[in-house]
């Protein structure tokens, strides 16, 4: 198991490292992820594939191909 930090100096050093060293790295990663997600969100959505005539007829009749089973 990991050892806990009780000494205030150790806690302060860890907080300083987290803020000054790891903070910019995490912020840069967050920016990259945000840019990637924003790019995906800005793209136009792909068109839905056209349904076959059989599927359209079954949808109009109120039946579904995937969940239709014989009793």
C-alpha positions in Angstrom: 0.0 0.0 0.0 1.1 3.6 -0.6 2.4 5.6 2.3 0.4 8.7 3.2 2.0 12.1 3.4 1.7 13.8 6.8 4.5 16.3 6.7 3.4 19.7 5.5 6.6 20.2 3.6 6.0 17.1 1.5 2.4 18.1 0.9 3.5 21.6 -0.2 6.1 20.2 -2.5 3.6 17.8 -4.1 1.1 20.6 -4.5 3.7 22.8 -6.1 4.7 20.0 -8.5 1.1 19.4 -9.4 0.5 23.1 -10.1 3.8 24.0 -11.9 4.8 20.8 -13.6 1.8 18.6 -14.2 -0.8 21.4 -14.4 0.4 22.7 -17.8 0.6 19.2 -19.2 -3.0 18.4 -18.1 -4.2 21.8 -19.5 -2.6 21.1 -22.8 -4.2 17.7 -23.0 -7.6 19.1 -22.1 -7.2 21.7 -24.9 -6.3 19.0 -27.4 -9.3 16.9 -26.4 -11.6 19.9 -26.6 -10.3 20.9 -30.0 -10.8 17.3 -31.3 -14.4 17.1 -29.9 -15.2 20.5 -31.3 -14.0 19.5 -34.7 -16.2 16.4 -34.6 -19.2 18.5 -33.4 -18.7 21.0 -36.2 -18.8 18.3 -38.9 -22.1 17.8 -40.7 -23.9 14.6 -39.6 -23.8 11.8 -42.2 -27.0 11.1 -44.0 -28.9 8.1 -42.8 -28.8 5.1 -45.2 -32.0 4.6 -47.2 -34.3 1.9 -46.1 -35.2 -0.9 -48.5 -38.8 -1.1 -49.8 -39.4 -4.1 -47.5 -38.3 -2.2 -44.4 -40.3 0.8 -45.3 -43.4 -1.3 -45.8 -43.0 -3.0 -42.5 -42.4 0.3 -40.7 -45.6 1.6 -42.2 -47.5 -1.5 -41.2 -46.2 -1.2 -37.7 -43.9 -4.2 -37.7 -40.1 -4.3 -37.0 -37.8 -6.7 -38.8 -35.3 -7.0 -35.9 -37.9 -7.7 -33.2 -40.4 -9.7 -35.2 -40.6 -13.3 -34.1 -43.1 -16.1 -34.8 -45.0 -17.6 -32.0 
